[in-house]
């Protein structure tokens, strides 16, 4: 068979049984490899074995090779043997659901035996709308590896199950910190099996955007990477603990490329099918990581859909963040959404609406910003991000840290980047389509960016810039996304690309929570205010247009009124963001008393306890700060 996709289309296999299908009496192995002339299964009794028993497979319809082995093969390890250029090559199964250290061997697993006690009936978080989500991004190792984290299972999945952990200063850390902060979703950087670290060496570090075995949990975060079932059970224990503490879990998934290509199971089993090539047959690099997968091809699309369905069902994952989602064709993303919504209608799906380089995928097929309109999927809002802070890694500034003339861009973000009117036109049909953020794992942290771009500012001013940026994110329409640790001014010591920089640079330094506890409490208070007012979490564009009214305010500030139709809300909420380094005055739109729930000192949904608590006629807003006031008619 040549490189004719029409020939491959005829060999599309829609069965749901690829991989090793375990039964106590027998196990059936199935793999799609239509152009291979001979494939065998090799079975190992133990992960340490170098020699195994070899069984020939039989090629059936649609290019699927099959082997049925009678007997109980639970916890046996297996691979496929393929002839490549006249040589026998051994490879794991791309559909394997368990593996030994570093994915050297796949594993036959009875997934029902990996469930922690109470797994099937455990309490999941209450169901909320997408607009009510507050997402918190975190790397598994960063979360607990600090020597002052107070957690026992440092760098492991199990750290997320520990309650009562505290730093030496006595501040709460870990799971208690997440609950206290008030977030609704924790977004975990890649937790599938990735190839960029040796799972047996705890010193090694990587963010994990280097996929190898997509349906296997990463082994370096388990207490035993050798036994394929242990990482699965510990991963489930993490999910269960987070769920039972009211936190939904989002997986960061990277289906757009693999760590390597030549040594990947995809390429070994069916060369030049799963990866894109140019007109000359050369592999392309739209990911910027050496290769790019071809989601538009039916069996790659099937793999992506099968994979997310597996994580959503077997592991009860509540959402997926797609890396470089623009490298995927629109039809694949539509199918992903259709299938996931069948499993969980409230599941969150979002991604980066850009590529990492040039791709042969036609532009009109790429899932770029704007393509999400009306699709119940969200994309990262880099326009809002850049308007808030300037560029990612340089000294160019934005609204919160010194650049003037950005009020209009901030207003676009505040309304959820919808077609609002008044010249405010964004990329979204509804506000739930925008992920509002100011920093993530990529690039400088917010603190490091502000420190670099505002070296002349005082420490107090820079802290206020951090607060102002997050306050705008947390009060805008759309879905707020916080880089973990930003709530207490996380730093990576100026490293803008720390993907392999190690624990010392990447770890959450829990002592900073003690140092910047007032900012932590402020962000916690803002989250509580947001969660307590439905008018701050609107999911329809029409509701935004009906509820938000912008007011006149001095240059380099933005003021707007939220008029709520909901009985449980305050009738009117006034939000003012002042990016000036001097106080500004804003006239109050309605006569009478306005009560303050956020000022330069605190954010408290019950009313501030420091500073002026009530204003009439006009309000004076201090430099680099957000004020939130409310007024009830009855």
C-alpha positions as CSV (number, residue, x, y, z in Angstrom):
1,X,0.0,0.0,0.0
2,X,1.3,3.5,-0.9
3,X,0.6,6.8,0.7
4,X,-2.9,7.0,-0.7
5,X,-5.3,8.0,2.0
6,X,-8.3,6.6,0.1
7,X,-6.8,3.1,0.4
8,X,-6.5,3.6,4.2
9,X,-10.1,4.9,4.4
10,X,-11.3,1.6,3.2
11,X,-9.5,0.0,6.1
12,X,-11.1,2.1,8.9
13,X,-11.8,-0.1,11.9
14,X,-14.6,1.2,14.2
15,X,-14.4,-1.5,16.8
16,X,-13.9,-0.6,20.5
17,X,-11.7,-3.5,21.3
18,X,-8.2,-2.5,20.1
19,X,-5.5,-3.3,22.7
20,X,-5.4,-6.1,25.2
21,X,-8.9,-7.2,26.3
22,X,-8.7,-9.1,29.5
23,X,-11.0,-11.9,30.7
24,X,-10.1,-14.4,33.4
25,X,-10.5,-17.2,31.0
26,X,-8.7,-15.6,28.0
27,X,-7.2,-12.3,26.7
28,X,-7.7,-11.0,23.2
29,X,-5.1,-8.8,21.6
30,X,-6.0,-6.6,18.6
31,X,-3.9,-4.0,16.8
32,X,-4.5,-2.1,13.6
33,X,-1.5,-2.4,11.2
34,X,-2.8,-2.9,7.6
35,X,0.5,-2.7,5.8
36,X,2.5,-5.0,8.1
37,X,3.1,-8.5,6.8
38,X,3.8,-10.2,10.1
39,X,3.1,-9.3,13.8
40,X,3.6,-11.4,16.9
41,X,2.7,-10.9,20.6
42,X,5.4,-11.5,23.1
43,X,4.3,-12.3,26.7
44,X,6.5,-11.7,29.8
45,X,5.7,-13.2,33.2
46,X,7.5,-10.3,34.9
47,X,8.5,-6.8,34.0
48,X,12.2,-7.8,34.7
49,X,12.1,-10.6,32.1
50,X,14.3,-10.1,29.0
51,X,12.8,-13.2,27.2
52,X,9.2,-14.0,26.7
53,X,6.9,-16.4,24.9
54,X,6.1,-15.4,21.4
55,X,2.7,-16.0,19.7
56,X,1.8,-15.2,16.1
57,X,-1.1,-13.0,15.3
58,X,-3.6,-13.5,12.5
59,X,-4.5,-10.7,10.1
60,X,-8.3,-10.1,9.7
61,X,-10.6,-7.6,8.2
62,X,-9.8,-3.9,8.1
63,X,-6.1,-4.4,8.7
64,X,-6.6,-5.6,12.3
65,X,-4.3,-8.3,13.7
66,X,-5.7,-10.5,16.4
67,X,-4.6,-13.1,18.9
68,X,-6.7,-14.9,21.5
69,X,-4.8,-16.6,24.3
70,X,-6.7,-19.0,26.6
71,X,-5.9,-18.8,30.3
72,X,-5.5,-16.0,32.9
73,X,-3.0,-13.5,31.7
74,X,-3.7,-10.9,34.4
75,X,-0.7,-8.7,35.2
76,X,1.4,-10.3,32.5
77,X,3.5,-7.9,30.4
78,X,3.3,-7.8,26.6
79,X,4.6,-6.1,23.4
80,X,4.2,-6.6,19.7
81,X,7.0,-7.7,17.4
82,X,7.0,-6.2,13.9
83,X,9.4,-6.6,11.0
84,X,10.9,-3.2,10.1
85,X,13.4,-3.0,7.2
86,X,14.1,-6.8,7.6
87,X,14.7,-6.5,11.4
88,X,12.5,-7.6,14.3
89,X,11.4,-4.5,16.3
90,X,9.5,-4.8,19.6
91,X,7.1,-2.1,20.5
92,X,4.4,-1.5,23.1
93,X,0.7,-1.4,22.1
94,X,-0.4,2.2,21.5
95,X,-3.7,1.2,23.1
96,X,-2.1,-0.4,26.2
97,X,-3.7,0.7,29.5
98,X,-0.8,-0.2,31.8
99,X,2.9,-0.5,31.5
100,X,6.1,-1.0,33.4
101,X,8.8,1.7,34.1
102,X,9.4,4.0,31.1
103,X,6.8,2.1,29.0
104,X,9.3,-0.6,28.1
105,X,6.5,-3.2,28.2
106,X,2.7,-2.9,28.1
107,X,0.7,-4.8,30.7
108,X,-2.5,-6.9,30.6
109,X,-4.6,-5.4,33.4
110,X,-7.9,-6.1,35.1
111,X,-8.9,-2.5,35.7
112,X,-11.6,-3.5,38.2
113,X,-8.9,-4.7,40.6
114,X,-7.2,-1.3,40.5
115,X,-10.1,0.6,42.0
116,X,-9.6,2.1,45.5
117,X,-12.2,1.2,48.1
118,X,-15.4,3.1,47.4
119,X,-14.2,4.2,43.9
120,X,-17.4,3.4,42.0
121,X,-19.7,5.2,44.4
122,X,-17.5,8.0,45.6
123,X,-18.9,11.5,45.9
124,X,-18.2,13.7,42.9
125,X,-18.3,17.5,43.0
126,X,-21.6,19.2,42.6
127,X,-22.5,19.9,39.0
128,X,-21.9,23.5,37.9
129,X,-22.0,25.4,34.7
130,X,-18.8,26.0,32.7
131,X,-19.1,29.8,33.6
132,X,-19.0,28.9,37.3
133,X,-15.7,27.1,37.0
134,X,-12.5,28.5,38.5
135,X,-9.6,26.6,37.1
136,X,-6.2,26.2,38.9
137,X,-3.3,24.8,36.9
138,X,-0.8,22.6,38.7
139,X,2.1,20.2,37.9
140,X,2.0,17.0,40.1
141,X,5.5,17.3,41.3
142,X,5.6,21.1,41.8
143,X,2.6,20.8,44.1
144,X,4.4,18.9,46.9
145,X,8.1,18.6,46.3
146,X,9.1,21.6,48.3
147,X,10.8,20.4,51.6
148,X,8.5,22.8,53.4
149,X,5.3,21.5,51.8
150,X,4.4,19.4,54.9
151,X,3.3,16.6,52.6
152,X,4.7,13.1,52.9
153,X,4.3,11.8,49.4
154,X,6.4,14.5,47.8
155,X,6.2,14.6,44.0
156,X,3.5,11.8,43.9
157,X,-0.1,11.4,43.0
158,X,-0.8,10.5,46.7
159,X,0.3,14.0,47.9
160,X,-3.1,15.2,46.6
161,X,-4.8,12.8,49.1
162,X,-3.2,14.2,52.2
163,X,-5.2,16.3,54.6
164,X,-3.9,18.7,57.3
165,X,-0.5,19.4,55.7
166,X,1.2,22.6,56.9
167,X,4.4,24.4,56.3
168,X,6.9,25.2,59.1
169,X,5.2,28.5,59.5
170,X,2.0,26.8,60.2
171,X,0.1,27.7,57.1
172,X,-2.0,25.2,55.3
173,X,-0.7,23.6,52.2
174,X,-1.7,20.9,49.7
175,X,-5.3,19.7,49.5
176,X,-6.4,22.0,52.4
177,X,-5.0,25.0,50.5
178,X,-6.9,24.2,47.4
179,X,-10.2,23.8,49.3
180,X,-9.6,27.0,51.3
181,X,-8.8,29.0,48.1
182,X,-12.2,28.0,46.7
183,X,-11.2,26.9,43.2
184,X,-13.6,24.4,41.5
185,X,-11.3,22.6,39.0
186,X,-7.6,21.6,39.2
187,X,-5.9,21.4,35.8
188,X,-3.1,18.9,36.0
189,X,-0.2,19.2,33.6
190,X,0.4,16.0,31.6
191,X,-0.2,12.9,33.7
192,X,-0.3,10.4,30.8
193,X,3.0,8.4,30.3
194,X,5.6,10.7,28.8
195,X,9.1,9.9,27.7
196,X,11.2,12.8,28.7
197,X,12.1,11.5,32.2
198,X,13.4,8.2,33.5
199,X,10.6,7.1,35.8
200,X,13.1,5.4,38.1
201,X,15.1,8.5,38.8
202,X,13.2,10.9,41.1
203,X,15.6,13.7,40.5
204,X,14.6,14.1,36.8
205,X,12.0,16.7,35.9
206,X,9.9,17.7,32.9
207,X,6.5,19.3,32.4
208,X,5.5,16.2,30.4
209,X,4.5,17.5,27.0
210,X,6.3,14.5,25.4
211,X,3.7,11.7,25.0
212,X,4.6,8.1,24.7
213,X,1.7,5.9,25.9
214,X,-1.4,8.0,26.0
215,X,-3.7,5.7,28.0
216,X,-1.2,5.0,30.8
217,X,-0.7,7.2,33.9
218,X,2.8,8.6,34.2
219,X,5.0,6.3,36.4
220,X,7.3,8.9,37.9
221,X,4.5,10.2,40.0
222,X,3.7,6.8,41.5
223,X,5.4,5.1,44.5
224,X,6.4,2.2,42.3
225,X,6.9,2.8,38.5
226,X,7.7,-0.9,37.8
227,X,4.3,-2.5,38.7
228,X,1.9,-1.3,36.1
229,X,-1.2,-1.6,38.3
230,X,0.2,0.6,41.2
231,X,0.3,3.8,39.3
232,X,-3.3,3.2,38.1
233,X,-4.6,2.7,41.7
234,X,-2.7,5.7,43.1
235,X,-3.9,7.9,40.2
236,X,-7.5,6.9,41.0
237,X,-6.8,7.6,44.7
238,X,-5.8,11.1,43.8
239,X,-8.9,11.6,41.7
240,X,-11.1,10.2,44.4
241,X,-9.6,12.5,47.1
242,X,-9.9,15.6,44.9
243,X,-13.5,14.7,44.0
244,X,-14.5,14.1,47.6
245,X,-13.1,17.4,48.5
246,X,-15.2,19.2,45.9
247,X,-12.6,19.5,43.2
248,X,-13.1,18.5,39.6
249,X,-10.0,17.3,37.7
250,X,-8.9,18.4,34.2
251,X,-6.2,16.5,32.2
252,X,-3.8,18.4,30.0
253,X,-3.6,16.2,26.9
254,X,-1.1,16.4,24.0
255,X,-2.4,14.5,21.0
256,X,-0.7,16.8,18.5
257,X,2.7,15.2,18.6
258,X,4.8,12.5,20.3
259,X,8.1,12.6,22.0
260,X,9.8,10.8,19.2
261,X,8.5,9.5,15.9
262,X,10.7,6.7,14.6
263,X,10.6,4.9,17.9
264,X,6.9,5.5,18.6
265,X,4.4,2.6,18.4
266,X,2.3,4.6,15.9
267,X,5.2,4.8,13.3
268,X,6.5,1.3,14.0
269,X,3.1,-0.3,13.4
270,X,1.9,1.8,10.5
271,X,4.5,4.1,9.0
272,X,3.6,7.5,7.6
273,X,0.0,7.2,8.6
274,X,-0.3,8.7,12.0
275,X,2.0,11.6,11.2
276,X,1.7,14.4,8.7
277,X,4.0,14.7,5.8
278,X,4.5,17.4,3.1
279,X,4.0,16.9,-0.6
280,X,7.5,15.3,-0.8
281,X,6.7,12.8,1.9
282,X,8.9,14.5,4.5
283,X,7.6,14.6,8.0
284,X,6.3,18.0,9.1
285,X,6.7,19.8,12.4
286,X,3.7,22.0,13.2
287,X,4.1,21.3,16.9
288,X,7.6,22.7,17.0
289,X,8.6,19.5,18.8
290,X,9.8,17.5,15.8
291,X,6.6,16.0,14.4
292,X,2.8,16.4,14.3
293,X,0.1,13.8,14.3
294,X,-2.6,13.6,11.6
295,X,-5.9,13.9,13.4
296,X,-7.8,14.2,10.1
297,X,-7.0,10.6,9.3
298,X,-9.7,8.3,10.5
299,X,-7.6,6.0,12.7
300,X,-5.7,8.8,14.4
301,X,-9.0,10.6,15.0
302,X,-10.4,7.4,16.4
303,X,-7.4,7.0,18.7
304,X,-7.9,10.5,20.1
305,X,-11.6,10.0,20.6
306,X,-11.1,6.5,22.1
307,X,-8.4,7.9,24.4
308,X,-10.4,10.8,25.9
309,X,-13.4,8.5,26.3
310,X,-11.3,6.0,28.2
311,X,-10.0,8.7,30.6
312,X,-13.5,10.2,31.2
313,X,-15.0,6.8,32.0
314,X,-12.3,4.7,33.6
315,X,-10.7,7.6,35.6
316,X,-13.8,9.8,35.9
317,X,-11.9,12.8,34.5
318,X,-14.0,16.0,34.4
319,X,-12.3,17.9,31.7
320,X,-9.6,18.1,29.0
321,X,-7.2,20.8,28.0
322,X,-5.9,20.3,24.5
323,X,-2.3,21.3,23.8
324,X,-2.0,23.2,20.5
325,X,-5.6,22.4,19.6
326,X,-5.2,24.3,16.3
327,X,-3.1,21.4,15.0
328,X,-6.3,19.3,15.2
329,X,-8.9,19.4,12.4
330,X,-12.3,20.8,13.3
331,X,-14.1,17.6,12.6
332,X,-12.0,15.7,15.1
333,X,-12.7,18.2,17.8
334,X,-16.4,18.1,17.1
335,X,-16.3,14.3,17.5
336,X,-14.4,14.6,20.7
337,X,-17.1,16.9,22.0
338,X,-20.0,14.8,20.9
339,X,-18.6,11.7,22.6
340,X,-17.5,13.4,25.8
341,X,-20.8,15.1,26.2
342,X,-22.5,11.8,26.1
343,X,-20.5,10.7,29.1
344,X,-20.7,13.9,31.0
345,X,-22.8,16.8,29.6
346,X,-20.9,19.3,31.9
347,X,-17.4,18.1,31.0
348,X,-15.0,21.0,30.3
349,X,-13.0,21.0,27.0
350,X,-10.6,23.8,26.1
351,X,-7.4,24.3,24.3
352,X,-4.6,26.5,22.9
353,X,-6.0,28.0,19.6
354,X,-2.6,28.1,17.9
355,X,0.1,25.9,16.4
356,X,3.8,25.6,17.3
357,X,4.9,26.1,13.7
358,X,3.9,25.7,10.0
359,X,1.6,22.8,9.3
360,X,0.3,21.2,6.0
361,X,-3.2,21.0,7.6
362,X,-5.2,23.6,5.6
363,X,-5.9,26.8,7.6
364,X,-9.7,26.5,7.3
365,X,-9.5,23.0,8.9
366,X,-7.4,24.2,11.9
367,X,-9.2,24.7,15.2
368,X,-8.1,28.3,15.7
369,X,-9.6,31.0,17.8
370,X,-13.1,31.8,16.4
371,X,-13.7,28.3,15.2
372,X,-15.1,27.4,18.7
373,X,-18.1,29.7,18.2
374,X,-21.3,28.1,19.4
375,X,-19.6,24.7,20.0
376,X,-19.5,24.5,23.8
377,X,-15.7,24.5,23.9
378,X,-13.4,27.2,25.2
379,X,-10.0,28.5,24.0
380,X,-7.3,30.5,25.8
381,X,-7.7,34.3,25.4
382,X,-4.2,35.5,24.6
383,X,-5.6,38.9,23.5
384,X,-6.9,39.6,27.0
385,X,-3.7,38.2,28.5
386,X,-1.5,40.5,26.4
387,X,-3.6,43.5,27.2
388,X,-3.3,42.9,30.9
389,X,0.4,42.4,31.2
390,X,2.1,43.0,27.9
391,X,4.3,40.4,26.2
392,X,5.0,37.1,27.9
393,X,8.8,37.3,28.5
394,X,10.0,40.8,27.8
395,X,9.7,44.3,29.2
396,X,6.7,45.4,27.2
397,X,3.9,46.3,29.6
398,X,0.1,46.0,29.7
399,X,-2.8,47.6,31.5
400,X,-1.9,46.5,35.0
401,X,1.8,47.4,34.8
402,X,2.1,50.7,33.1
403,X,0.9,50.9,29.5
404,X,-1.8,53.4,28.7
405,X,-4.6,53.3,26.2
406,X,-5.8,49.8,26.8
407,X,-9.2,50.4,28.4
408,X,-11.1,49.3,25.3
409,X,-9.1,46.0,25.2
410,X,-9.8,45.4,28.8
411,X,-13.5,46.0,28.3
412,X,-13.5,43.4,25.5
413,X,-12.1,40.8,28.0
414,X,-14.5,41.9,30.8
415,X,-17.6,41.1,28.6
416,X,-16.2,37.7,27.7
417,X,-14.9,38.6,24.2
418,X,-18.4,38.5,22.8
419,X,-20.1,40.8,20.2
420,X,-21.1,43.2,22.9
421,X,-21.7,46.4,20.8
422,X,-20.2,49.9,21.4
423,X,-17.3,48.8,19.3
424,X,-16.5,45.9,21.6
425,X,-16.3,42.9,19.3
426,X,-14.5,39.7,20.2
427,X,-14.0,36.2,18.9
428,X,-16.6,34.4,21.1
429,X,-20.3,33.8,20.5
430,X,-20.8,33.2,24.2
431,X,-18.6,34.1,27.2
432,X,-18.0,30.5,28.2
433,X,-15.9,30.1,25.0
434,X,-13.1,32.2,26.5
435,X,-10.5,31.0,29.1
436,X,-9.4,34.2,30.8
437,X,-5.8,34.0,32.1
438,X,-2.8,36.1,32.7
439,X,-0.1,33.4,33.1
440,X,0.3,29.7,32.8
441,X,3.1,27.1,33.0
442,X,4.6,28.6,29.8
443,X,6.6,31.8,29.9
444,X,7.4,34.0,32.9
445,X,5.1,33.7,36.0
446,X,3.0,36.8,36.5
447,X,5.3,37.9,39.4
448,X,8.5,37.4,37.3
449,X,7.0,39.2,34.4
450,X,6.0,42.2,36.5
451,X,9.4,42.2,38.2
452,X,11.2,42.2,34.9
453,X,9.0,44.9,33.2
454,X,8.6,47.1,36.3
455,X,12.1,47.2,37.9
456,X,11.6,50.8,39.0
457,X,8.4,50.0,40.9
458,X,8.3,49.3,44.6
459,X,7.7,45.8,46.0
460,X,4.3,47.0,47.2
461,X,3.4,48.3,43.8
462,X,4.4,45.1,42.1
463,X,2.4,43.1,44.5
464,X,-0.6,45.3,43.8
465,X,-0.1,44.8,40.0
466,X,-0.3,41.1,40.6
467,X,-3.5,41.5,42.6
468,X,-5.0,43.8,40.0
469,X,-4.3,41.4,37.1
470,X,-5.9,38.5,39.0
471,X,-8.8,40.6,40.1
472,X,-9.6,41.5,36.5
473,X,-9.5,37.8,35.5
474,X,-11.7,36.8,38.4
475,X,-14.4,39.4,37.9
476,X,-14.7,39.1,34.1
477,X,-17.2,37.1,32.2
478,X,-15.8,33.8,30.9
479,X,-13.9,31.0,32.6
480,X,-11.1,32.2,34.9
481,X,-7.8,30.3,34.9
482,X,-5.1,30.7,37.5
483,X,-1.6,29.4,37.3
484,X,-1.0,27.5,40.5
485,X,0.9,29.6,43.1
486,X,0.1,33.0,41.5
487,X,-2.2,33.7,44.4
488,X,0.9,34.1,46.5
489,X,3.2,35.6,43.8
490,X,4.8,32.4,42.6
491,X,8.3,32.8,41.1
492,X,10.5,30.7,38.9
493,X,13.4,33.0,39.5
494,X,13.0,34.6,36.0
495,X,13.1,31.3,34.1
496,X,10.7,31.7,31.2
497,X,10.9,28.2,29.9
498,X,11.3,25.9,32.9
499,X,10.1,22.7,31.3
500,X,13.2,20.7,32.4
501,X,14.7,23.2,34.9
502,X,14.2,20.9,37.9
503,X,12.4,21.1,41.2
504,X,14.3,24.1,42.6
505,X,13.0,26.4,39.9
506,X,9.6,24.9,39.4
507,X,8.4,23.9,42.9
508,X,5.6,25.7,44.7
509,X,7.5,27.5,47.4
510,X,5.0,27.3,50.2
511,X,6.9,29.9,52.4
512,X,5.7,32.5,49.9
513,X,2.1,31.9,51.0
514,X,3.2,33.1,54.5
515,X,5.1,36.0,53.0
516,X,2.2,37.1,50.8
517,X,-0.7,35.9,52.8
518,X,-2.6,39.1,52.4
519,X,-2.6,38.6,48.6
520,X,-3.7,35.0,49.1
521,X,-6.6,36.0,51.3
522,X,-7.5,38.7,48.7
523,X,-7.7,36.2,45.8
524,X,-9.6,33.8,48.0
525,X,-12.0,36.6,48.8
526,X,-12.5,37.5,45.1
527,X,-13.2,33.8,44.3
528,X,-15.9,33.7,47.0
529,X,-17.5,36.9,45.7
530,X,-17.5,35.5,42.1
531,X,-19.1,32.3,43.3
532,X,-21.7,34.1,45.3
533,X,-23.1,36.2,42.4
534,X,-24.7,34.6,39.4
535,X,-24.4,37.8,37.4
536,X,-20.6,37.4,37.5
537,X,-20.8,33.9,35.8
538,X,-23.2,34.5,32.9
539,X,-23.0,31.9,30.1
540,X,-25.1,33.6,27.3
541,X,-24.0,36.7,25.3
542,X,-27.5,38.2,25.5
543,X,-27.4,38.0,29.3
544,X,-24.0,39.8,29.3
545,X,-25.3,42.6,27.0
546,X,-28.4,43.0,29.3
547,X,-26.4,43.0,32.6
548,X,-23.2,45.0,32.0
549,X,-23.2,48.7,31.7
550,X,-19.9,50.6,31.4
551,X,-19.5,53.9,33.2
552,X,-17.3,56.9,32.6
553,X,-14.1,56.8,34.6
554,X,-10.6,58.5,34.4
555,X,-8.1,57.5,31.9
556,X,-6.3,54.2,32.6
557,X,-9.2,52.9,34.6
558,X,-12.3,50.9,33.8
559,X,-15.7,51.0,35.7
560,X,-18.8,49.1,35.0
561,X,-22.1,48.2,36.6
562,X,-23.5,44.7,36.9
563,X,-27.3,44.8,37.1
564,X,-28.5,41.4,38.3
565,X,-32.0,39.9,37.6
566,X,-31.3,37.1,40.1
567,X,-33.0,37.2,43.5
568,X,-30.0,35.7,45.3
569,X,-27.6,38.4,44.0
570,X,-27.1,41.9,44.9
571,X,-29.2,44.2,42.7
572,X,-26.3,46.3,41.5
573,X,-22.6,45.6,41.6
574,X,-20.0,48.2,40.7
575,X,-16.5,47.1,39.7
576,X,-13.7,49.6,39.2
577,X,-10.2,48.7,38.1
578,X,-7.7,51.5,38.6
579,X,-4.3,50.9,36.9
580,X,-3.0,54.4,37.6
581,X,-0.3,55.1,40.2
582,X,-2.6,57.6,41.8
583,X,-6.1,57.6,43.2
584,X,-9.0,58.1,40.9
585,X,-12.6,59.2,41.6
586,X,-15.6,57.7,40.0
587,X,-19.2,58.9,40.4
588,X,-21.7,56.5,41.8
589,X,-24.5,55.8,39.3
590,X,-27.4,55.5,41.8
591,X,-28.2,57.6,44.8
592,X,-27.8,56.3,48.3
593,X,-25.4,54.0,50.1
594,X,-22.9,51.7,48.3
595,X,-21.3,49.1,50.5
596,X,-17.7,47.9,49.8
597,X,-16.8,44.2,49.4
598,X,-13.4,44.7,47.9
599,X,-10.9,47.5,48.3
600,X,-7.1,47.8,48.4
601,X,-6.9,45.8,51.6
602,X,-9.2,42.9,51.3
603,X,-12.0,41.2,49.4
604,X,-14.9,40.0,51.6
605,X,-18.3,39.0,50.3
606,X,-19.8,40.0,53.7
607,X,-18.2,43.5,53.5
608,X,-14.7,44.8,54.1
609,X,-13.4,45.2,57.7
610,X,-10.5,47.6,56.8
611,X,-10.8,51.0,55.1
612,X,-13.9,52.9,54.1
613,X,-16.9,50.5,54.2
614,X,-19.6,52.7,52.7
615,X,-19.6,55.4,49.9
616,X,-22.2,57.9,48.7
617,X,-22.1,60.0,45.5
618,X,-18.6,59.1,44.5
619,X,-15.9,56.6,45.4
620,X,-12.2,57.2,45.6
621,X,-10.2,54.2,44.3
622,X,-6.5,54.0,45.3
623,X,-3.7,53.4,42.9
624,X,-3.3,49.9,41.2
625,X,-6.3,48.4,42.8
626,X,-9.8,47.0,42.3
627,X,-12.9,48.2,44.1
628,X,-16.1,46.2,44.2
629,X,-19.2,47.8,45.7
630,X,-22.9,46.8,45.8
631,X,-26.3,48.3,46.3
632,X,-29.6,46.7,46.9
633,X,-32.8,48.5,46.0
634,X,-35.0,46.6,48.5
